Amino acid sequence: MLNKKFYITTPIYYVNDKPHIGHAYTSVLADVLARWHKLQGEDVFFSAGTDEHGAKIEEAAKKAGKEPQEFVDEKAEEFKNAWEKLNIRYDNFIRTTDEAHIKAVQTALQAIKDKGLLFEGHYEGFYCPGCEQYKFIDDLVDGKCPEHQIKLEIVPEDSWFFKLSNFEGILKQKIENDEFKIEPAERKNEILSFIDISLNDISVSRKNVKWGIPLPFDKGHTIYVWIDAFLNYLTSLGWDGKIPLNLFSGKGEIKFFPPDIQLMSKDILRVHATIWPALLLALDIPLPQKLFVHGFFTINGQKMSKSLGNVISPDELVEKFGADGARYLLMSSLVHGHDGDVSWEKLTEKYNADLANGLGNLISRVATLNQKLKIKMQNDKSKFKISEKAKRLYAEIKPKEILEEIWKEVNWANKYVEEKKLWELVKNNEAEAKKVLEELLVVITDVAENLKPFMPETTDKILRILETGEIKKGEVLFPRF
């Protein structure tokens, strides 16, 4: 009998800039969920990658005095290195400059054209070079893109268009009945309102952008960067662009596609909730099970901005707090679907309170007080159970709330040590001390096992300390700052 499959994706990140904590949050969350589903015995595929074509990349490469390919090669490595430091274990890192991806995208576009869903046309609209998207007038604030604060001009363009409007009715129906889930609910409602305004046909090619994939049927055009990028969720699995979807086992069962969860921030939801599923419908390919949209990070109440100098990078987080410390701080920062405000001061304060003074202090005290009695951990994994509440929180994609549940046990254990005055019991009442230590070891083992998806290195360290009954000289799980 085949294991249940689980396919999770992050967006492929645009490489005109360096990784920041927004990218890191999405990728660590994907890693946590992938690890959790592996622990449930599922067959998991976690796809990550980089989006490497388009006008912004061409411009950024020129500014850096480099050829576009050299530029994107370096940037892709920066993302890979950042994810390695955060102990993110993806199954594939797809790049849109990969030769196999390029060929598959061209094959898919040709197939869509052959079905009569592409046509030549002329378009004029408010174009944002930052988003690489045309904007509706209702999207603008004082004539500016709200995301990039750029005053937009009307840009005319000859282009190939995709008949997105053909899919308006079926998309709305699938979103309304949750066949194509969008969570949280307010994001679902946002998309339904957007579709009600009108789902217009969209450009799939650019005539004046050279750094892109040429249209197979019109070499004077390159494929619009968003169209190119969306298909990574298929090509990451080895799809060659042909219809029908050729990712089947001998019994005709799809191995990984469609994605079970696609993670993203709210700024890219509209295109993922309309253009992406419409492309799949055009290709007769099943839709993703769920799009999950998390909030943004602000820094001391302000949007992250290079000009303000307030961008926090994953490398900086890991350098200060370690991989697991950084993972914990990221996962405990955003309430389900909402924005969250962070700063170095807030992060340091939470690290000290929860990790140094909370979990780290607990392990150190219990291990030290156990030096005399040497109570061994009962290494019986069959007794370890994930609570039903934790399972529900994983299903609802609520990492902050899961960690809060785990920390209830950490806080209880620290309080229990104080209430029982364990340090005195060890000296004066070994029988009672043994009983208390056994209870604490059960709780700490439970904490460690529950932390596995979030803090894998810490779990291993805690279990080693409990199994050996000793803490290495000078070993501090989480040094205070």
C-alpha positions in Angstrom: 0.0 0.0 0.0 1.4 3.4 -1.0 2.1 6.0 1.7 -0.1 9.1 1.6 1.7 11.8 -0.4 2.2 15.4 0.6 3.5 18.1 -1.8 4.3 21.5 -0.4 5.8 24.5 -2.3 7.1 27.9 -1.5 7.1 30.7 -4.1 10.2 30.8 -6.1 11.9 34.0 -4.9 12.8 36.8 -7.3 16.6 37.2 -7.4 16.9 40.9 -7.9 17.7 41.2 -4.2 19.0 39.3 -1.2 17.0 36.9 1.0 15.1 38.6 3.9 13.1 37.4 6.8 9.9 37.3 4.8 11.4 34.8 2.5 12.9 32.9 5.5 9.5 32.8 7.2 7.8 31.1 4.3 10.6 28.7 3.7 11.0 27.7 7.4 7.3 27.2 7.6 7.4 24.9 4.6 10.2 23.0 6.1 8.4 22.6 9.5 5.3 21.3 7.7 7.3 18.9 5.4 9.1 17.5 8.5 5.8 17.1 10.3 4.2 15.1 7.5 7.3 13.0 7.2 7.0 12.1 10.9 3.4 11.0 10.1 4.9 8.5 7.6 3.8 10.4 4.5 5.7 10.5 1.2 6.8 14.2 1.1 8.1 16.4 -1.6 9.1 20.0 -0.7 9.9 22.3 -3.6 11.8 25.6 -3.3 13.7 27.7 -5.9 14.4 31.0 -7.6 12.6 33.1 -10.2 15.4 34.4 -12.5 13.9 36.0 -15.7 12.4 39.4 -16.4 13.1 43.1 -16.8 14.1 43.7 -13.2 16.8 41.0 -13.3 18.1 42.4 -16.6 18.3 45.8 -15.0 19.9 44.6 -11.7 22.5 42.6 -13.6 23.4 45.6 -15.7 23.7 47.8 -12.6 26.0 45.2 -11.1 28.1 45.1 -14.2 27.4 41.5 -14.9 25.8 39.3 -17.5 22.3 38.2 -16.5 23.2 34.5 -16.2 26.3 35.2 -14.0 24.1 37.5 -11.9 21.4 35.0 -11.3 23.9 32.1 -10.6 25.3 34.2 -7.8 21.9 35.1 -6.4 20.6 31.6 -6.5 23.6 30.5 -4.4 22.8 33.2 -1.8 19.3 31.7 -1.4 20.6 28.1 -1.2 23.2 29.2 1.4 20.6 31.0 3.5 18.3 27.9 3.5 21.2 25.6 4.4 22.1 27.8 7.4 18.5 27.6 8.5 18.6 23.8 8.2 15.9 23.9 5.5 15.7 20.5 3.7 13.9 20.9 0.4 13.7 18.0 -2.1 14.3 20.1 -5.1 15.6 23.7 -5.7 14.2 24.7 -9.1 15.6 27.5 -11.1 13.7 29.1 -14.0 17.0 29.2 -16.0 17.3 25.4 -15.8 17.2 24.0 -19.4 14.6 21.4 -18.6 12.3 24.1 -17.1 12.7 26.4 -20.2 11.8 23.6 -22.6 8.8 22.5 -20.5 7.5 26.1 -20.3 7.8 26.5 -24.1 6.0 23.1 -24.7 3.2 24.1 -22.3 2.7 27.5 -24.0 2.5 25.9 -27.4 -0.1 23.4 -26.1 -2.2 26.3 -24.7 -2.0 28.1 -28.1 -3.0 24.9 -29.9 -6.1 24.9 -27.8 -7.1 28.3 -29.0 -6.5 30.0 -25.7 -3.8 32.5 -26.8 -4.3 35.5 -29.2 -2.3 38.5 -30.4 -3.3 41.9 -29.2 -2.4 45.4 -28.0 -2.7 46.6 -24.4 -2.4 49.9 -22.6 -2.4 50.0 -18.8 -0.7 51.3 -15.7 2.5 49.2 -15.5 4.5 48.7 -12.3 8.1 47.8 -13.1 8.6 46.7 -9.5 5.8 44.2 -9.5 6.3 43.5 -13.3 2.5 43.7 -13.5 -0.2 45.9 -15.0 -2.3 47.4 -12.3 -6.0 48.2 -12.2 -6.7 51.9 -11.5 -8.5 50.8 -8.3 -5.2 49.2 -7.1 -3.4 52.6 -7.2 -3.0 55.0 -4.3 -2.6 58.6 -5.5 -1.6 57.2 -8.8 1.1 55.0 -7.2 1.7 51.3 -6.8 1.0 50.8 -3.1 3.7 48.1 -2.9 6.6 50.1 -4.5 5.4 53.7 -4.1 6.2 54.3 -7.8 4.0 56.8 -9.8 2.7 54.7 -12.7 2.5 55.7 -16.3 0.3 54.1 -19.0 2.4 51.7 -21.0 1.3 50.5 -24.4 2.5 47.0 -25.5 1.9 44.5 -28.3 1.6 41.1 -26.7 0.2 37.6 -26.8 -2.8 37.2 -24.5 -4.2 34.3 -22.5 -8.0 34.0 -22.4 -8.2 34.2 -18.6 -11.8 35.4 -18.8 -12.8 32.0 -20.1 -12.2 30.6 -16.7 -13.9 33.2 -14.5 -17.0 31.1 -13.8 -15.3 27.8 -13.0 -12.7 29.4 -10.9 -15.3 31.2 -8.8 -17.2 28.0 -8.3 -14.1 26.0 -7.3 -13.1 28.7 -4.8 -16.6 29.1 -3.3 -17.0 25.4 -2.7 -13.4 25.0 -1.3 -12.5 22.6 -4.1 -9.7 25.1 -4.5 -9.1 26.3 -0.9 -7.7 29.8 -0.1 -6.9 30.4 3.6 -7.4 32.4 5.8 -11.1 33.1 5.0 -10.5 36.8 4.5 -8.1 36.1 1.6 -10.7 33.8 0.0 -13.3 36.6 0.2 -10.7 39.1 -1.2 -10.2 36.9 -4.3 -14.0 36.3 -4.8 -14.5 40.0 -4.7 -11.6 40.5 -7.2 -13.1 37.9 -9.6 -16.5 39.6 -9.3 -15.0 42.9 -10.6 -13.9 41.1 -13.7 -11.3 38.6 -14.7 -9.7 40.2 -17.8 -7.6 38.4 -20.4 -3.9 38.8 -19.5 -0.6 39.3 -21.3 1.6 36.2 -21.4 4.5 37.7 -23.4 6.8 40.8 -23.5 8.2 42.2 -26.7 10.9 44.5 -25.2 12.3 42.2 -22.5 15.2 40.1 -23.8 16.1 38.2 -20.6 13.3 35.6 -20.7 12.2 32.4 -22.4 11.3 33.0 -26.1 7.8 32.1 -27.1 8.1 29.0 -29.2 5.7 30.3 -31.9 6.9 34.0 -31.9 10.6 34.5 -31.2 10.2 38.3 -31.1 8.5 37.8 -27.7 9.7 36.4 -24.4 7.3 34.7 -22.0 5.9 36.9 -19.2 7.9 36.3 -16.0 4.9 35.3 -14.0 3.8 32.6 -16.5 7.3 31.2 -16.6 7.4 31.2 -12.8 4.1 29.5 -12.1 5.0 26.4 -14.1 7.9 25.7 -11.7 5.5 24.0 -9.4 5.2 21.3 -12.2 8.7 21.3 -13.6 10.2 20.9 -10.1 8.7 17.4 -10.2 10.2 16.7 -13.6 7.2 17.6 -15.8 8.2 18.2 -19.5 5.3 20.5 -20.4 3.3 17.9 -22.3 -0.4 17.1 -21.9 -1.6 15.0 -20.3 0.3 15.4 -17.2 3.1 12.7 -17.4 3.8 12.2 -13.7 1.9 9.0 -13.3 2.8 5.6 -11.8 1.9 2.4 -13.6 -1.6 2.5 -12.1 -2.3 5.9 -13.3 -2.1 7.6 -9.9 -0.5 11.0 -9.7 2.6 10.7 -7.5 2.8 14.3 -6.1 0.8 16.8 -8.1 -1.3 18.7 -7.2 0.3 20.5 -4.3 -1.4 19.9 -1.0 -0.2 23.3 0.3 1.2 26.3 -1.5 2.6 28.9 0.9 2.9 32.6 0.0 2.5 36.1 1.3 -0.5 38.2 0.5 1.2 40.4 -2.2 1.3 37.5 -4.7 -2.0 35.9 -3.8 -4.1 37.4 -6.7 -2.0 36.0 -9.5 -1.7 32.7 -7.7 -5.4 32.5 -7.1 -6.4 33.4 -10.7 -3.7 33.1 -13.4 -2.0 30.0 -12.0 -5.2 27.8 -11.6 -6.5 29.1 -15.0 -3.2 27.8 -16.6 -3.8 24.4 -15.0 -7.4 24.3 -16.2 -6.1 25.2 -19.7 -3.7 22.3 -19.5 -6.3 19.8 -18.0 -4.2 19.5 -14.8 -5.7 19.3 -11.3 -5.7 22.4 -9.2 -3.8 22.8 -5.9 -5.6 21.7 -2.7 -4.8 24.8 -0.8 -3.2 28.2 -1.0 -2.2 29.4 2.5 -1.4 33.1 2.8 0.6 34.5 5.7 1.1 38.2 6.7 4.0 40.6 6.3 6.8 41.5 8.7 7.2 45.1 9.7 10.3 46.4 11.5 9.5 48.7 14.4 6.2 49.5 12.7 7.8 50.3 9.3 7.8 48.3 6.1 11.2 46.7 5.4 13.1 48.8 3.0 16.7 49.0 1.8 16.5 52.8 1.8 15.6 52.7 5.5 18.3 50.2 6.2 15.9 48.1 8.3 16.0 44.8 6.3 16.8 41.8 8.5 18.4 38.9 6.6 18.3 35.2 7.5 22.1 35.2 7.7 22.1 37.8 10.4 19.4 35.9 12.3 21.4 32.7 12.3 24.6 34.4 13.1 23.1 35.9 16.3 20.6 33.3 17.4 21.8 30.0 15.8 19.7 28.0 13.2 17.2 26.7 15.7 16.9 30.0 17.6 16.2 31.7 14.3 13.7 29.1 13.3 11.9 29.4 16.6 11.8 33.2 16.5 10.4 33.2 12.9 7.7 30.6 13.6 6.6 32.4 16.8 6.4 35.8 15.2 3.2 35.9 13.1 -0.4 35.2 14.2 -2.4 33.1 11.8 -2.7 35.1 8.6 -1.8 38.5 10.1 1.1 40.8 9.9 3.7 40.9 12.7 6.1 43.6 13.9 9.6 42.6 14.9 12.9 44.3 15.8 16.3 43.2 17.0 15.2 44.2 20.5 12.0 42.3 20.4 13.7 39.2 18.9 16.4 39.3 21.5 13.9 39.7 24.3 11.9 36.7 23.1 15.0 34.6 22.6 16.1 35.3 26.2 12.7 34.7 27.7 11.6 31.6 25.8 14.9 29.9 24.9 17.7 31.0 27.2 15.6 31.4 30.4 12.9 29.0 29.5 13.9 25.8 27.6 17.6 26.1 27.9 17.5 26.8 31.6 15.1 23.8 32.2 17.4 21.4 30.4 20.5 22.7 32.2 18.9 22.5 35.6 17.3 19.1 35.3 20.5 17.6 33.7 22.7 19.1 36.4 20.4 18.0 39.3 20.2 14.5 37.8 24.0 14.1 37.9 23.8 12.4 41.3 20.8 10.1 40.7 21.4 9.5 37.0 17.7 8.7 36.2 17.6 7.5 32.6 14.9 8.6 30.2 12.3 6.0 29.4 13.2 5.6 25.7 9.8 4.2 24.7 8.6 6.2 21.6 5.3 4.2 21.7 4.3 6.3 24.8 4.9 9.5 23.0 1.7 11.0 21.6 1.0 14.2 19.7 -2.1 15.9 21.2 -5.2 16.2 19.1 -5.0 19.9 19.5 -1.5 20.0 18.1 -2.6 17.9 15.1 -5.5 20.3 14.5 -3.1 23.3 14.7 -0.8 21.7 12.1 -3.8 21.1 9.8 -4.7 24.8 10.3 -1.1 25.9 9.7 -0.7 27.7 13.0 3.0 27.4 14.0 2.9 30.2 16.6 0.0 28.5 18.4 1.7 25.1 18.2 4.8 26.5 19.9 2.6 28.2 22.5 1.2 24.8 23.4 4.7 23.3 23.7 5.8 26.2 25.9 3.0 25.5 28.3 4.8 22.3 29.1 8.2 24.1 29.3 6.8 26.7 31.7 5.0 24.0 33.8 8.3 22.1 34.1 10.3 25.1 35.2 7.6 26.0 37.7 7.5 22.4 39.0 11.3 22.5 39.7 10.7 25.6 41.8 7.7 24.4 43.6 9.3 21.1 44.6 12.6 22.7 45.4 14.3 19.9 43.5 17.8 21.0 44.4 16.9 20.4 48.1 15.2 17.1 47.4 18.3 15.8 45.6 20.3 16.5 48.8 17.8 15.4 51.4 15.2 13.1 49.9 16.4 10.9 47.1 13.2 8.9 46.8 11.1 12.0 46.3 13.7 13.6 44.0 13.7 10.4 41.9 9.9 10.7 41.5 10.0 14.4 40.5 12.9 13.8 38.1 11.1 10.9 36.4 8.0 13.2 35.9 10.2 16.0 34.5 12.0 13.6 32.1 8.7 12.5 30.7 7.6 16.1 30.1 11.0 17.1 28.6 11.0 14.1 26.3 7.5 15.2 25.2 8.7 18.7 24.6 11.7 17.5 22.6 9.7 15.2 20.4 7.1 17.9 19.7 9.9 20.4 18.8 11.4 18.1 16.1 9.8 19.8 13.1 10.7 23.3 14.4 14.1 22.8 16.1 15.6 19.5 14.8 19.1 20.2 16.2 17.8 21.1 19.6 15.6 18.0 19.8 18.7 15.8 19.1 20.7 17.6 21.7 18.0 17.3 24.4 17.4 13.6 23.7 21.2 13.0 23.9 21.4 14.8 27.2 18.5 12.8 28.6 19.8 9.5 27.3 23.3 9.9 28.6 22.1 11.6 31.8 24.8 14.3 31.5 25.3 17.7 30.0 28.7 18.3 28.4 31.0 20.7 30.3 30.4 24.2 29.0 27.4 23.1 26.9 24.7 25.8 26.8 21.7 25.2 24.5 20.8 28.8 24.3 23.3 31.4 25.6 21.7 34.6 26.9 22.1 37.9 25.1 
